[in-house]
């Protein structure tokens, strides 16, 4: 496992950590010729000056893998989804659900992952997941509503793992029930964890990334950041706040020409344990709005966003896209539709268990004495793939194909008219 001293010189989405004119040692065993064909470079486009520098390199100067790393750094981010150097990644809410799956995904890439959450049972199990996947884990028990505690956790992560390259904010809590049945202190707690927890995590990350002028922050959002639904007023309010915070911060970083990137991943309904541990004021057990996706889909989207943070946001699942578009086109009509369907679509037929664990004030896994894991109880109906996510990640390719198809169609029509 790489030590902290070997952490990447330029994190995904950061400013160029290595200047284009600095000299790197040659890679032993290279067979790449001095004139490098464009296909080898994965379709990366270079200006004439950089192209001349490439062509003047003596034979055997670069190995193919090092070429991809070097020119990714020149362009400020990794090309493609394969990251070739271990990063230091912080994931909040890592003890269960999407955060748990994301931590495991980064571990599978060989990253060093700091796991931030409250529950000891889930944290220890998450650490085992990361290490079994091939990464290095550092579990840290912390309440993200406490800014000082989050900052101390960041300090410890850098002391034990190295400079933080990627920070993923995912920790949250919620209350299911009509607004009038949610107590003021409960609403405040949801806001402090779900919204201010993201603010605290972002601040801790920026305090360390800005002086280095590199790093990536991924905010895990939701379709509910754009469209509120009944029975989740506290959660929807917090997610809307995160969206506004994200947009404001992104503008500031762009204004400052910072090498630090911030992006957001908007999630659909996901099969996580949250529906078994959030405070429930309904008569029946809650469920995610269909269609439901497995947390591994969300985790892959987060990892992809960390590799490609120049996009302001990513949408996961066709339902997310549909919800956002419907709210843009006919929000009043959607209000009436959700008033009619939003209650039944968020509840199962099973009655609520008064003794079920609640994670609003304390971690549910410690109270229940169990590890909830990444998955909830909807494995049978949850989708393991998302064509829409693939399309979102490859929108450039799809656009090129569509443009090419349109061009061919236009040519065919013109030829037909001539004949």
Buried (B, 14 or more C-beta within 10 A) or exposed (E): EBEBEEBBBBBBBBBBBBEBEEEEEBBEEBEBBEEBEEEBBEEBEBEEEBBEEBEEBEEBBBBEEBBBBBBBBBBBBBBEEEBBBBBBBBBBBBBBBBBBBBBBBBBBBBBBBBBBBBBBBBBBBBBBBBBEBBBBBBBBBBBBBBBEBBBBBBEBBBEBBBBBBBBBBBBBBBBBBEEEEBEEEBBBBBBBBBBBBBBBBBEBBBEBBBEBBBBBBBBBBBBBBBBBBBBBBBBBBBBBBBBEBBBEBBEEBEEEEBBBBBBBBBBBBBBBBBBBBBBBBBEBBBBBBBBBBBBBBBBBBBBBBBBBBEBBBBBBBBBBBBBBEBBEEEEEEBBEEBEEEBBEBBBBEEEBEEEBBBBBEEBBBBBBEBBBBBBBBBEEEBBEEBEBBEBBBEEEEEEEEEEEEEEEEEEEEEEEEEE
